[in-house]
Amino acid sequence: MKTWDIFCRVIDNFGDIGVCWRLARQLTAEHNQCVRLWVDDLNSLIRIWPTTQSLDQQQAGGVEVYRWNAEFTPGIQVADVVIEAFACDIPPVYLDEMVKRKQCGQTPVWINLDYLSAEGWVEECHRMPSAHPATGLRKTFFFPGFTPRTGGLLREQALVNARDTFQAAPWLASMGIKPREDALVVSLFAYENPAIASLLLTWANSSKPVHCLVPDGKILSSIDEAIGHNLDTGSTYRQGNLCLQAIPFVTQTDYDKLLWACDINFVRGEDSFVRGQWAAKPMVWHIYPQDEEVHITKLLAFLDIYTRDASPLLKEALHRFWLGWNQGGEGELEASWQRLILHLDDWQKHSRNWCNSLLDQPDLASQLVDFCAMRQD
């Protein structure tokens, strides 16, 4: 058993902490590792794991959780494995203690767990070492990914079985959700997006009823502007064949169930994006926006591998709608949705096949454990 310190700065609300929290829990529960999670925004962790409290030190979900304050006390015990998530830069005091441990012949394994990307260069940079210029400590860049030459994706051992034995109707009822039997059930978790007005109107005019579930989050401000009033948690809005229902922000565990219960899932960022793929359901990704549309390059890189085995018609429809959704394409969104939904059966089969193909590679936590076991610094 090794000790692990995971450092997390919360930037994207729940993406950064979502990934770090899942990893910490899996390392503890499935690999018998001793994990400390250092996080600078406990409120974000509390939202996805409500038993967490606003304390400087506590245990939650089998993980030792520490508030990442501005100052670290010299003499802190350094872990065997140090993970700085998403290039968050570990504290200088902690780095000094890592140097001392190296001088004693017990150099920790230092990993920069980077953002998920499907871009081709990721395979070349995965497991690439880099020497710290001031200390000489070696840091390894570890990239999650979708191919055998990357670090894989977070996936708990029991996840697929839990998904396949899940009963949607009782869970939906327990959440106060009662869609029509013939309705298309959609979950909508996204950033602010001006294209939502066009999409809601499209669903309202749809020949098939749409029951859209919106967890409390950023997209609600765009929805409120589109419908002309606040959609409060627990309330519904109806227009034509659309039933829009605002539901509470759910825990990580219940978010998986929400994805499993829906026919189509709109996901965002990184954590919900990965869980949407494990749900094996049709999904639409709202990628985190970046300056100069760098995020569109990343979106297209994923679409290229995601649709590699899709039929030409489905591939074209997915590209058009995903790009329209991510670029705020209000004008063409209705037409691209109508084109995409014609291929729903094919989309569903493709989503299952894509998920099954990802199961062929080891999960991220297992790859990290194996890598650290082999390292001899």
N, C-alpha and C positions, 0 to 999 in steps of 0.2 A: 504494500500500500504506500502511495506517495501523498505528500501534502501539496495542495494546489492553491494558489492565490489568483483570482480572476478580477481584474480591474475594469470597471465599466463607467464611462461617462455617458449620461443620457442626453442624446441630441435629438433623435427622431422619436420623441414621445415614448413609444413602446417597442420599437424595432430593436434598438440596442439592448435594452434590459430584457426584452423577450428572449433574444438569442442567448444572452449570458445566463439568464435564469434557467432556461431549459437545459443548457449545457451543465451548469452546476448541479442541478438535481439529478441528471442522468449519470454524471460521473460518480455521484454519491450512491445512488440507488442501485445502479447496474454494474459498477466497476469497483465498488468498495474503496473509493478514494476519499480523502479528507479534504474538504473544499471550504475555502473562505471566499466570499464574494464581497468585493469592495465597490460600493455604488454611491455616486454623489447625489442622487435624487431618489430618496426612499419612497416618495409619493407615487412615482411611476411603478415601483415594485408592488406597493400596496394595492394599486388598481388591478394588477393581474394576479396577485396572490394576497387576498384580503386579510389573512391571518398575520401578515407582517405588520409590525408596529414601528412607529417613528422613534426608534431607539438607536443609540450609537453601536450597540452590539446585541445580537440575539441569534437564536436558532430558528430557522423556518424551513420546512420541507426537507429536513435533514442536513441543511446547509448552514454554516456559520455566516451570518450576514453582518457586515460592518459598514457604518456610515463613512464614506470617503471624505474626510475633512481636509481643510487646506493644509494643515501641518501634520507631519508624521513624527513620532517620537524616535530619536536615535536608539538603536538596540532592538528594534522590532525583529521578530523571528521571520526570516525569509523562508518561503516554501520551496519544496523540491522543484516545482513547476510554477513558473510565473507567466500568466497570460495577460497581455494588454490588448483588450478587445478594440478593434477598429482604430488602431494607432492612437490610443488615448494618452500615451506617455505616462509611465509610472512615476511616482514622486521621487525627487532627487535623494531624499533621505533613505528611501527604500533601495534605490540604486546603489547608494554607498554601502548599504548592508549586504547587497549581492556581491559587491567587490570583496568585502571581508570574507564572505563565505567561499569565494573562489580562491582566495589566498590560503584558506584552510584545506583546500583540495576537495571542496564540496560544491562545485559550481552548479547553480540551478539551471534548469532548462528554461530558456526564455523564448516565448512565442508571441508573435504579433498575429492574432487571429483577425484576418482581414474581412472586408465586405464580400458578399456573395456576388459573383459575376459569371456570365457565360462567355465573356470575351476570350478570344484565342490565346492572348498573352498570359492568361491566368495559369495555364498548364506549365508554361515555362518558368513562372515565378514561384509556383507552389514548392514549399520546402527549401526555398533559397535562403542561405545564411547571409548575415550581414554583421560585421564587427562594429561594435560601438566605438566611435573615434576616441573617446576620452578614457574608457575603461578596458577596452579590448574584449569585453563580454560579447559572446555570440548570440545574436537574435535570429530566430528562424521565422520566415513569413509563411503562414499557413492559410491557404485559400480554400474555403468551401467551394463546392462546384457540382457539376452534373455529369462529369466524365470520370473514368477510372484514373486519370492522371491528376485529379484534384483531391481535396480532402473530404468530399462527399457532403451529405446533408444531415442535420440533426434528425434522428429517428429513434424513438424508444423501442425496445424489443417487443413490447406488447401492443404497439400502436395499431398495426394492421388488423390484428385479431379483434381489438376493441372496436375498430371501425366496422368490421364486417359483421359483428354481432349486435351492433347498435340498432335500437328500435326508435325511429324518428317520431312517430305519432305521440307516444307517451311523453317524450321529452318536450316536444313543441307545446303540448297541452299544459305541462307543468310550468312553462314560461308564459302562459296566457296567449299563445299563438294558435289561431284556428283558421287556417287557410281553406278556401273552397277546394273540394276534391279535384277539380279540374284546373286548379291554378298552378302556374309556374312559380315556385318558391325561390326567391333570390335573396342572398345576403349582400349588403352593400357597406363595405368598410373601405373608405378612401379619404384622400386629402381633399381640400377645397377644390372645386372643379366647376367652371362655368358651363361645361357641357351637360351638367345634370338636368337643366331645364328642358333641353331637347330630349334627353333620355326619358324623363318622366312623362313628357307629352307623348312620346312614342309608345310607352307602356300603357298610357291611358287610352290610346287609340288602337291598341292591339286587339286582334280577334280572340286571343287567348288571355284569360285573366292572369294578372301578375300580382303576387303578394310579396312585397319587398320589405325585408327586415333590416333596420338600420340601427346598429349598436351606437350608443352615445359616442360621438367623435367629431372630427373636423368637418366631415362632409355635411353635417347638419346645418352649418351656417350657409352653405350654398343651397341646400334644400329649402331652408327658411326663406331665402331671397327669391327662389323660384316659385314657391307656392304662396308667398305673400303674408305668411305668419309663422310663428314659432311652432315647430313640431316637438312638443315636450315628450320626455320619456314616458312611455305607457300610452301615448295617444296615437290615433290613426288619422290618416288623410285619404280620402277617396276621390277619385276623378275617373270617370269612365270605367274601364276595366282594370284600373290600378288601385290597389290597396297598399298604402305606405304606412308601415308600423314602426315607430321608434321604440327600441327595447333598451334595457339597461346595458351599460358596459359590462361584458362578461369576463370571467376568469379565463386563464389559458385553457383549463380543462373543459370548460363549457364552450369556449370558442371552437374547439375541435368538434364538439357535438353540433354546434350551429352549422359548421361547414358540411358535416355529414348529413344533416337534415334537409339541406337545400338542394335545388336542382342546378343552380348556377351561383357561383360565388365571385363577388368583386373583392379583391384583396389589395393590400398596399404594402409598401416598404419591403422588408425582408422576412420578418418572422411569419406574418400571416400569409405571405407569398409561398413560403415553403410548406406551411400547413395546408394551404389550398391544394398543393400538388399531392400531398399524402391523402387528401380526401378523395382523390380519384374522381372528381367531379369537374365539369366545365368551369373554367375560371377566367376572369379578366383582371390583369395586373395594373394597378396604378403605381408606377415607380416613383421613388422620391425625386422631386424636381431638382435639377442642378443648373447652374449658370451655363449659358451658351448651348443649352440642350444636350449636354454631355450624357444625360440620362437616356436620351433617345437612342444613342449608339448602343448603350447597354441593353435597352429594351429590344432592339432589333437583333442583337447578338443572341439573346435568349429565344426570341421568336424563331430564329433560323434553326436552332437545334430542336426546339419544342415541336415545330411543324415539319421536321425533316421527313417523317413517315406519314404525314397527313395527306389526304387526297388533295389534288390541286385546288378544287373549289373551296374546301374548308381552309386550306392554307391562306388563300387570298382573302377570304372573309375574315379570318382572325387577324391578319395583318391590318386590314382596313379599319376594323373596329378598335383594336387595341391602340393603333396610332391616333385615331380620332379621339378616343377617350383621354389619352395622355397629352394631346396637343390642344385640348379644349375645342375640338372641331364640332361646334354646335350645328353648323349647316348640313354636314353630311352624315351626322350620327344616326339619324332616323333611317336613312337608306342602308347604311352599313349594318345596323342592328337587324333590320328586316332580312338582309342577305344572310347574315350569320345564323339567325334563328331557324332558317330553312334547313340548316345542316345540324340541328341539335342532336339527332340520334347518332350521327357520325362523330360529332364533337364529344358526346358521352363515351363512345367506344374508344376514341383517341385518348381521352383523359385517363381512362383505366389502363390502356396500354402504356402510356407514358409513365404512369406511376409504377407499373410493374417493371419497366425497364430500369427505373432508378433503384429498385430493390436489389438489383444485381451487384451493386457496389457497397462496400462497407460504410456504415454511418460515420458521421464526423467525430462523435465522442470516442468510438472504438479506434478510429485512426489516430486520434491524439494520444490515447493511452498507449497504443502500440509504438508510436513514434518516440514517446518519452521513455518507454522501457528500453528501447534500443540505443538511445543517446548515451554516449560516454564522453563527457567534456573533460 
